[in-house]
Amino acid sequence: MDSSDSDDETLPRAYKRAAWCVVVLGLLVTVGGLPQVPVLVHYHQPLGFSAGRDSPGILGQQQLKRFFPVFAEAAEAPVMLVIRSKTGSVLTPEVEQFTTRVEQSLNDPRAKVLNPLVLGVYASNRFGHGGFQLPSKLVRQKLVSRDEKTTLLVLIPTSFPTYATFTSNGSNRTVFAPWLYRKQLMEFLHELLVDVPRDTEVLLTGNPVIEYERFFDHSIELLLRAELFVLPLATMIFIWLVREIRLLALPPLVLLCSLALSAGCSVPLAKWTPLSPDVPPAMVSVLLAVSLDYSLFMLSRFMENKSKALDREDNAEILLCQTGQTILVSGGLIAIAFFGAFFLPEQNLHSAGLVLGITVVCSMVVNICLSPALLYLFGERLTEDGSNGNDEHQWGSIGLSGLSGSERDALVGEEVFVKHSSSRGWLRLMRLIERWPRMAVCLVFLVFLPLTWQIPKLHGTADIYASLPGDLPSVVAMRELAQEFPAGQFDPYFVVLSGSALLSEEGYKAMLQLCTMLQAIGVDSILGPVYLLDQSVDWDTAQRWQKEPSSLELHKAYGKVMQSHVNGSAVLLEVFTDFLPRGSNGATWVRTVRHGLALWQEQHPEFTAFLAGGATLMVDSQDTVMHAVPTYLAVCILLISAVVFGVFRSILLPLRLAFALLFTLAATFGMAVVFYQTPLFHGLFPWLVNYDGLCFEIVPMAICIAVALGLDYDIFLVSRIVEFRKEGFNDRSSIILGVASTGGIISGAGAIMALAFSGLFFSEKLLHQQFALLLVTSVLLDTYVVRTVLVPALMMSAGDYNWWPRKMPNARR
C-alpha cells in the first residue's frame, strides 16, 4: 500500500479518536457539573454595596455610634403595623381591642427580649415605666391619616442583644443575635395578624420587616423559568438560519455542557467570596446569549462549508482554525471586559465580574472544542446528503475561491449576486452605503442624536426599593404608608453636631440656623434641643423649660429630649423627611444636605457636623462605583484595542472599534434616560412614577456586558471581512461580501441574545428590568444599526488604505 494512502487513512482515524475523546470528556463534565447548578443558584446572600472607610456616611455613622449608640442601633429598628379600614373610620373599638392585645402580647419571650415601645392612637405611648407619655394630640396628628381611614401601630425595640445562647443536642451554642431575634419577632407578629379587627386589613412594614422578607426572595427561580421560554424562540431562529432541524439537537448539548462547566468552576468561587442574588440570573442570561451565539456561528459555517462539498476533515479544520479563532478572540475580549470589574472598587462587582468572566471562558472553550467534535462525528448524519438543499442561500455555492480577481469584482457588481435571496437585502443596503458612506454615517448620528443628547442628564439613584421585588408585601405596605403619612417619620436621618459651645446662646443660634437650612431643603419635622418636632426652641425658651415648667407636657418632653439628644459636647438632631428616606429622592437630598452642612461649618468653624442614616451609605457606595466607571471603561478599551491590534495588525481597526462601542453605549444609556427619567412612559407603566434614575449598581455591569457583547459581532464581522481580504478582494468588496455573508447570522444571533436577556423583564425588581432594557437595547442597536450600517459606512469612508497590515495580498481591481 502506498504511504500516502496510509496517511490518508490514518488522518481520519486520528480525527475520529480526538473527536470521541472530546465528546466523552464533555459528557463527564456535564454529568459532574450539572448537580452544581442548583447549588450555585441557592449559594448566595443579600449583599449590599459598601461605602469606603473614609466616606462621609461611614464617618457620620461612626460619630453616631460614638456619642449616641442607642440611636445607631435603633435607626432601622421600628416595625409598623398599617391598619386600614375597609368601610369607614379606623378609630373603632375593634382597633382599640387589637392594640391592647398587641401590647399585652409583648410579654411573649420572642418580643420581650427586645423590650419594644408601642406607639399608637390607642396605645399607652409611655417611655419607660412611669416615664414620659406622648401627648394624645401629637400621637393622633402623627399616627392617624387625615381621612381617619388609616392608622399606624409602631413597635420600637429598645434592647439590642448582640449574641444569643441556646441549647442544641445537649450543648450550648452562641450565635449572632440580630437575625435570630428579627426572625422570632416576625414569627410573633405574623401570629398576631391571624386575628385582625373586623372590616380592616393590617399590613406589616418597616426596615426590619423588609430585610427579613428579602431573604425569601424567589426572583431567581422565576427568572430562570422565564429564561427557559426563550429557548423555543431561539430554536425557531436556528431553524430559519441553519435550515436543518436535526442539527438543532447539538446546541442544547453544548449549552448544557457550558452550564455544567460554568457552575462547576463558579461554586468554589461562591464559597470563597459572597455572591449577590443578582449574579446567578445574569450568569444564566450571559451563558444563554454567548453559547447560543457561538453555536450559531459554528452551525452556519458548517453548513456553508458543506455546501462547498468539503469533506469532514477539511470542514472540521476550517471550523477549528477560522470560526474557532473568531470565537477565541471574541470570547477573550468579552472575558477581558468582565474581568475588568477588578478595577471597580466594590466586592459585589468583583464577584459578579469573576463569575461572568468564568462563564464566558467556559462557554468559549466548550464551543471551540465540543461543537466541532460533534459536527465531525454526527454532522453528516444530521444533514441531508450532498448539498444542504438550500445552496442559493450559501455563499459557497457561488464558488468564490475559484474565481480570478476581476471575476470576483465583477460578481460583486453584477445582478447574478442579487439572485441569492438571503443576500439580496444586505447587498442592496451595502450598495447604498458604498455610494454614500459619509451620508450613511451622518444619517445614523442624526437619527440617534435625540438619545445621545440625553447622556448629560443621566444620573444614578441610591434607591434601595429598586433592588427589591416590587410585590414584596413589606415594600407594597411601605409605599402605601408613604402616600398617607410623612414617609420618613420612623426612619430618620441624623445630624451629629459637636463643639464645646453648642449648648450656649451662640450655639443655639447656630443650630437654629442649621435647622432653617434643613427646612428650606425639605423636611417634615426635626427633633433635638433646638427643635421639638414642629416647634423651634430658642435659647430663652430652652432655659425657661428646663428651670420652671410653664407647661408640664412640654417640660417633660423637652427634658427627655435633652437627656437623649445631648451627650457632653455632642448634640443630635433627628431629621424626619416627607419622602421615603431610602427611596428615589434620598440621594439628591443627601447631597444637598451635605453641601449645606459644609457651608454651615464654614460659617461656624468651631463646630462640626456629620450626616448619618437613611441613604447616606448608599450614596457613598454610588459615588465610589460611579467615579471608578470611567477608569474601568478606559482600561477595558485599551486592553481590548491592544488585543485587536495584536490579532489583526491594524491601527485603525481598534480606533474604529472603540468609537463604535462608545456610540452604542451613548445611545443605550440615552434610551434609559428617556424611559426612566422622563414621564413619557408613565401612562403605560404607572409604577415608574415611584422611581427616578438608573440604579447605580447596574451601570458598571451593564457597561461591562454591553462592551463585551458588542465585541462578539464586531469580531465575527471583521474576521469574515479579513478572510475575503486575504483572498485578494479590495477593501470595499471585502466589506460588502463580509456584511452580506454575515448579515443574516448576526441578525439572528442578535435576536437570540436579545431574547436571552429579555427574561429579566419578567422580574419584579426594577433593577432587573433596567438591566434588561440596557442589555436588550444595546444588543439590538449593535446588531441592526452599528454592525450593519455604521461600521461598514465608517470603513468605506476611510478608503482602501490603513485598515490592514502590509502583508495582506494586493487588492485586485
N, C-alpha and C positions, 0 to 999 in steps of 0.2 A: 504494500500500500504506500502511496506517495505521502511524503512527510507533510505536505501542505494539506492534503485531505485529512490526515490525522489531526493537524492543528485545527482545521475547521470543525471537526467533530468534538475536539477537546474543549474549545471555547464555549459552545452552548452548554456543555455539561458543567463547566465551571460557573457560568452564569446561573444555571439552574440550581446548583448547590448553594451558591451565595444567596439567591433569592429565597430558597426554602429556609436557610438559616435565619434570614431577616424576619420572615413570616413567623417562624417558631418563637424567635425572641420577642416579637411584637405580641404574640399570643400570651407568653409568660408575663410580659409587662402588664397586659390588660387584666389578666386573671389576678395578678398580685396587687395591682394598683386600684382597681375599681372599689374594693372594700374600704379604701381610704377616702373615697369621695364623701360619704355621709359623715365621716369623722371630721373632715375639713369644713363641711357646711356648718356643723354644730360647734366647732372648736374656735369660738370667738367670744368676745365680750364687749359690752358698750365701752368704747374707747374715745374719750373726748380729746380735743386738741388742747395742748398745754401751752401756757404762755412762758416766755423767757424768765429766768430767775430775777433779773433786774427790771422787769417790765413794770409800768405804773400800777397795774392791777395787783401783781404779786406784792409790791411794796405796800399798797393800801391794805391788802389782806393781812400782811404781817403787822402793820400798825393796829389794825382792828383786833387781832388776836393778842397783841401785847397789852393793850390798855382795856379792851372790852371783850374778854374771851367768851362771855356768855352770849353776846350778840353774834360773835363769829360762829358759834356752834348752832345758834337758833336761826341764823339768817335764812336757811332753806327748810326750816322745820314745820311751819304751820300747815295743818291739814284742814281743808274747808269742805263742809257739807253744804251744798247748794240745795236749798229746799224751795221748790217751786209749786205753787198751787195750780191745779188744772181747771179750776172753776172760778175762783174769785180771789179774795184776800187770803194771804198765807197766815195771817195773825188769827189763828183758831185755837181752841182748847186742845185739839189733837196734836198740833205742833208743839204746844206748851208741854203736853204729856211726853212727847217724843224727846224734847230737850231734857226734861227731868230724868227720863230713863237713861239717856246718854251720860249725864253727869253721875248718876248712881252707879252705872256700869263701869266707871273708870277705876273702881277697886279691883277689877279683873287684873291678875298678875301681868298679862300681856300689855296692859296700858299703864298700870300703876308705876312700873319701873321708870317710865318717862315723866311721871308727875305732871301731866298736862294741865294747863289752864283752859277754861272753857269760856268763850265769849259768844253771846247770842242775845237776841231780844228777850228771851225767856230764861236766860242763864243767870247764874249768880254774879258773874262778871267781877269776881273778887280776886285780888292779887295776894296770895298767901292767906294763912289762917288769921282771920280777924284783921286783914290788911285793908288797903285802899280799894274801894269799889268804884268802878267807872260810872259816871252819871248816865242815867237811863236815856236822857235826851241825846247824848252823844252816841250811845250804842244804837239807838233807833236810827239816827242820822246816817251812821256808817254801815249798818248791817241790814237795813231794810230798803228795798228798791222804792222808787218814787210812786209806782203804781201799787205797791204793797202786795204784789203777786210773788215776790221772791225774797227770801231772807237767807242769811248765812249763819251757820253754826261753826265756830272756829275752835280748833284744838291746837294749843301751842305748847309743845313739850318744853319743860324747864330743866330736865335732868338728862344728861347725855353720857351714859356709860360707854367706856371705850372698849372694854373686853367683858365677855360673859363666860361663866364656867358652868358646865352641865355634865351629867354622868352618862357615859356610853360604855356598854359592855363591862360594867363594874369599875370603870376608872373615870376620873375627872378629865375633861377636856376644856381647854380655853380657846375661844375663837374671837375674832374681831366682831364687836357687838353691833355697830350701827345697822348693818344689813339684817342681822338676826332680829333685832328689835323692830326694825321697819317692817319686816315680813310678819312678825307677830301682831303688830299694830294693824296692818292691813287685814289680816285674818279676823281680828276682833271687830273692826269697823264693818267688814262685809257681813258679819253675823248680825250686827245691829240693823243693817239695811234690809234684812229679810222682812222685817215688820216695820213699814214706814207709815206715816199718817195717811188717813183716808183722803182720796182725791188730791194727792200730791205725789211728786216724784223727787227723789233725793239723789243728787249727783255728787260723786266724790272727786276732789281735785286738790291741787297743791303740789309743790315740787317733790315732796317725798312720795306722793302717790304716782306722779309721772315717772320718777326714777324707778319705782317698783314695777310699774306696768311695762316699761320698756324692756325689762328682762324677759318678757314673754312675747316679744315681737316676733311674729311669724311671717314677716315680709319676705324673708329669704326663700322659704318654701313656696310662697305664692309667686315670686319672681321666677324661680326655677320651673314651675309649671307653665308660666307664661312663655318662657323661652322655648319650651317644647312645641308650642303652637307654631313657631316659625319654621320648624323642620318641614312640614308639608309644603309650605310656600317655597322654601328653598329647594325642595325636591322638584317642584314644577319648573323653577328657573333652570335647574340642572337638565331636566328633560328637554327644555326648549333650546338650550345651548349645545348639549352633547348629542342629543338625538338617539341615544342608546339607553333604553330603560334598564337593561340588565347591568350596565356599568354602575348604576346608582347603588348597587349593593356595596361598593367599595368605600365611598366617602363616610358612611356611618361607622365602618370598621376602623378607619383611620381616626375618626373623631373620638371613638371610644378609647382607642389606644392613647391618643393625645391627652384625653381627660384623665385616664388612669395614671399616665406618667407624670402629668402636672400635679395631680393630687398626691401621688407618692412622694414627689420632691417637695411639695409645699407643706405637708403635715409636720415634718420635723422642724421646718421654719416656724410654723404656727406655735409649736411647743417652746420655741426659743424666744419669740417675740410676739406680743399680743396682736391679734388682728381685729380690725373693726368689723362689725356686721355688714358693712357695705362692700367689703373686699370680695367675698365669695360670689355675689351676683355679678360684680364687674369682671371677675375672673371667668365665669361661665360665658358672659357676653363676648369677651375678647377671644376666648377659645373658639366659640362657635364662628365668629367672624373670620378669624385668621385661618382656622383649619378648613372651613368650607371654601374659603377663597383659594387656598393653596391646592386643595383637591380639584377645584375647578380649573386652575391653571394646568395641573397635571393631566386631567382627563381631556381637556380641549387640545392640548399639544399632542397627546397620544393619538387622538382621532385624526388630527392634521397629518401626523407622520404616517399613520396607517393609510390615509387616502393617497399618499405618495408611493404606496406599495413597498415600504421599507420592511425588512424582516424584523423579527422580535429583538434581536441583539442590537441592531442599529437604532431601533426605536427606543430601547431602554437606555442606550448610550446617550442619545440626544436628551432624553428626559433627565438623566443624571447630570450631564455636562452643561446643558443650556438652561432648561427650566429649573433644575436643581440649583444651579448657580444663581439664577434670579431669585429663587426663594431664599437661598442662603444670604444674599446681600440684603434683600428686603427684611427678612427676619432679624438679621444682625442689626440693622438700623432701627427697627422697631424696639428691639431689646435695649439698645442704647438709650432710646427715648424713655423707656420705663426705668431702667437702672439709674438714669439721671436724676431720679427722685431723691437720691442721696444728697443732692445739692439743696434740697428743700429742708429747712431746719425743723422737721416735725417727724416724730416717731410714727405717727399714723400714716403719713405719706411714704416714709421709708419702707414700712412693711408692705403697703399696697404696691409700691414700685417693684419691690423684690418679687412678690407673688406674681404680678402681671408679667414681669420680665422672664421669670422662670416658665410661665405658661407659654409665652411666645417661643422661647428656645425649645421647649419640649415639642410644641406643635411643628416647629420648623424641622427638627430632627426626624420626627415621625414621618412627616410628609416627604422629606428628601429620601429617606430610606425605605419606608414601608410601601408608599404609593407606587414607585417604580417596580418593586418586587412583586406586588400583587398584580400589576398590569402585565408584567413579563410572564407570570405564571398563568394568569386567568384571563388576560385581556382579549386574546384571540377567541376564547370560548364564549365570552360575554358579548361579543360583537359579531355582526354578520361577516361572512367570508368575503375576502377581497376588499372592495371599496366599502365605505360605510353607508352607501346608499344615498348620500347627500353631498356628492362631490362638488356640486355647484356652490355649496356653502363653504368650501375649503379653499384656501389659497394654494395648497399644494396641487390642486387639480389643474392649475394654470401652467405648472412646470416652470416656475421662475428660474430655478437653478440651472436649467439647460439653455437659457436664452443669452444672447450676447447683450452687451451694454446698450447698444442702440435699440435692440428689440425690446429690452426691458423699459427703456424710457418711452418708447412708442406705446407700449402696453399701458403705461400709466395714463397716457393721454387719449387712448382710443376708447370707443364705445364698447368694445368687447369686455372691458373691465366692468362696465356698468351692468352687464348681463348677469353678474353674480348677485343675486337678490340680497344676501346678507350684507354685502359690501356697498350696495347702491347708495343708501342713505349716507354712510360715512364718506364715500367718495365725493358725493355732491357737496357735503359740508366742507371737506378738505379743499375742494376746488374753489369754493367761495373764499375760504381763509387764505388759500395760496394767492388769490387775485388781490385781496385787500387785507393783508395780515395786520397792518397797523390800525386799520379801521376796526378790525375784529377786537383787538386789544382795547381800543378806546370804547367800543360798544359795551364790552364786558364791564369795564370800570364805571361807565355811566349807569348801567342797569343796577349795579350793586352799590353805587355811591350813597343812596339813602341809608343803606345798612352800615357801611363802613364809616359813615359820618356820625353814627351813634356811639362809636367807641369812647370818646371822651366822657360820655355820660355814664359809662359802666361803673358800677360800684358793687362791692360785696356787702353782704349783710351777715351779722352775727346772730341770726335768728335761730334759737335752739329748737323752736317748734317745727322748723322746716326740715329738720333731720329726724323728726318723729312721725310715726304714722298718723295721718290726719284723722283717722277714725278711732284712734286711741280714746277710750271713754274719758280719761282724765284731761286730755287735750281738748276734746269737744266741750267738756264742762268748763274748762278754763276760758275758752273763747266766749262761751255764753255768759260766764260771770263778768268778763270784761265789757260786755255790752250794757250792763246794768249797774256796775259798781266801778269805782276807781280801781283799775286793774292792779296797781302796784301797792295797795294798802297793806297787803300781807306778804310782800316780797320787796322790802325797801332797799334803796341804796344807802350807803353810809359815808358820811364825810367826817373823817377823823382829824381834828384840829389839835395842835399842840403849841404851847407857848406859855411862859410864866405869867404873862399879864392878861390872859384870856378872861379871867374872872374879875376883871376890873371894869371901870366905866368905859375906858377906851377899848378894851377887849369886846365888851358888849356892842359898842358901836360898830366895830369891825365885823363882828359876827352877824349883826343885823344887815349890814351892807352886803355880806355874802348871801344871806337869805333872800334879800331883794333881787340879787342877780339870779339866784335859782328860780325864784318865782317868775322872773322875766323869761327864762329859758323854757319853763313849763313844768310845774309840779302840781299835785293835788293838795298836799299838806306837808308840814315839816314838824318834827318833834325833837326838842332839845332845850337847853337852858334859855335860848332867846326866842323860841317859838313853841307854843303849846298847841299843836295841830293847826287850828285855824286862827290863832291869835298870836300876834307878835308880843314879846316881853322885853321892854327896855330895862335899863339899869335900875331906875327908881321903882318900877313895878316889881322887879325881882326882889329888891331889898324889902319892900313892904310885905310881899307874900311870905318871905322867909322869917320875918320878925313878928308881925301881928296879922294874923289871917283875917282879911276883910270878908273872905268867902271861904267857908270850911272846905267845900269841894275843891276849889281852885288851890287852896293852901295844901291839901293832901296830895293833889295831883302834881303840883309843882315840886313838892318835897320829894315825891317818888322819882320824878324826872331827874332832879339834881343828884339823887343817890345813884341812879343807874346810868346817867349820861355824863357824869363827871368823874374823872379818876386822876387826882393830882393836878398836873398841868395840862391834861388832855381832856378835850370836850368832844362828845359825839353828837352829830346831827343825823337823825333818821329822815330820809327824803322819800316821800311816797309819790309815785308818778300816777298820772291818769291813763297811762297806756301799759301794756304788758312789758315789764322791765327787760325781759329776755326775748322779746319779740322783734318785729321788723324795725321799730323805731329806736330800739335800745342803743345800737352802735352810734347813730347820729347824735343822740342825746348825750352819751358818754363823752364823745369827742368835744362836743360843745361845752359841757361842764368842765372838762379838764382844761380847756382853753380859758374859761372864766376863772378857774382856780389859779391858773398861772398868773393871770392879770391881777387877781386879788393879792397874791403873795408878793408881786412886785410893789404894790401899794403898801403892803404891811409885811416887810421883810422879817420882822420879829416873830412872825407866826408861820407855821407850815400846815399844809392841807393835803390830805390823801383821800381818794375816792375808792370805795370798795363795794362789793356786792353786785347783784344784777348781772349785766352783760359785760362787766369790766374785763374779766379774764378772757372771754370770748373775743372781745375787741383786740386785746393784746395778741392773742393767737392769730387773729385775722391779719393784723399788721405784720407780724413775724413772717407769716406764709406769703402774703402778697408782695412784701418787699423782696423776697427771695425769688419770685417768679421770673423777673427779667434776667437774673443771673442764670437760673436754670435753663431758660429758653436760649440764651446766648451760648451756653456751654453745649447744649444738645445740638444746636445748629452748627456750631464749629466742628464738633466731633463727627456729625453726620456728613458735613461737607468734606471733611478730610477723608472719610471712608469712600465717598462717591468719587472724589478725585483719584484716590488710590486704585479704585476698580476701573473707572472709565478713562483715566488720564486726561480729563478735560478740566479747563479752568472755568469756562463759562457755565458749565452744567451745574456745579454746586451753587453758584450765584443764582441761576435761574430757579433751582430747586428751593433755595431759601426764600426767594421772592414769592414763589407760588404758595409756600407754606404760610407765610405771613399774610398773604391776601386771603387765604382760606380762613385763617384764624380771625382776621378782622371782620369778614362778612358773617362768620358764625356767631361771634360774640355780639355783633351788631344786631343780629336777629334775636338773640337772647334779651338785649336791652329793650327792643320793641315789645317783646312778649311779656316780660316780667317787670318792666319799669314804666310802662305806659298803660293807660286804661283801655287800649284798643281791643283787647280780647276779654275784658271783664264781662261783657254780655254773654259770651259763650262759656266762660269758665269763672263763675262768680267767686269761687274760693280764692282766686288770685288777689282779691281786694285785701286779704289778710297779709300779703307779702309784698315786699318791695326790694328788688335787687336779687343778685345771684348769691347763693350760699358760697361763702368763700372757700369752704372745704373742697368743692368740686372744681374750682377754677384751675388749680395746677394739674389735677389729674385729667380734666377734660383737655387741657392744652397738650398734656403728655400723650394721650390716646389719639387726639386729632393729628398731631405731628406724626405719630407712629404709623397710623393707618393711611395718612396721606402719602407716606413714602412707599407704601405697598404698591399702589397703582403706578406711581411715578417710575419706580424701578422696573416694573413689568413692561411699561410702555417704552422706556428708554432702552431696555435690553433688546426688544424687538427692533427698534429703530437701528441700534448698533448692528444687529445681525444683517439687516438689509444694507447698511452702510459698508459692512465688510464684504458683501457680495459685489460691491462696485457701484451702487447707486449714489447719485449725488445727495446732498443733504435734504433738499426739498422732496425728492422722490422717496427717500428713506422715511421721512416724516409721514408722508401721505400713506405709504404702504404700512408703516408701523401702526398708525392710528386706525387705518381700515382693518388691519388684521387683528387688532386687539380691542376695537371699539365695542363689539358685542360682548366679549368676555369681560371687559372692565365694567360695562353697564350691568351685566348680570351679577358680577361679583359685588358691585356697589349696592345693588338691590338686596342681595343676600346679607351683606354686612349691615345695612340699614335695618333689615328685619331682625337681625340678631340683637341689635341694641333697642329695638322698639319694645321689647318685653318690659323694659324699665318704665315705660309709660303707664303700665298697669299697677305700679306700686302706689301705695297710699302716702308715701313720703314725697314731699315736694323736692327734696334733694335728689332723689332718683329720677323724678320727672324732668328736672332741669338738666341732669346728666344726660338723659335720653335725648332731649331736644338738641343739646350741643353736639352730641355724637352723630345723631341721625342727620342733622343739618350739615355738619362737616363732611360726612361721607357722601351725601347726595350732591353737595356743592362740588366736592373734589372729583366725583365721578362724572357728572354730567356737564360741568362747566370748565373746571380747571384743566383736567387731563384731556378733554376732547375739544376744547376751544382755545382757552387761554394759553396753555403750554405750546400747542402747535403754532399758534399765531406768534408767540414770542420767539420761538426758534426760527420760524421763517423770516421774521422781521430782522433777525441778526445776520441773515445772509449765509452763504456757503463757506463760512470760514470760522476757525477757532472753536468749533464745537468738539472736535475730535483730535486725538494726537496725530502726529505726522506719520506714524507707522500704518495708518489706515490706507487702504488701496485708493488710488486716484479715482475720483468720481468721473463717470463717463457721461459725456453729453452727446 
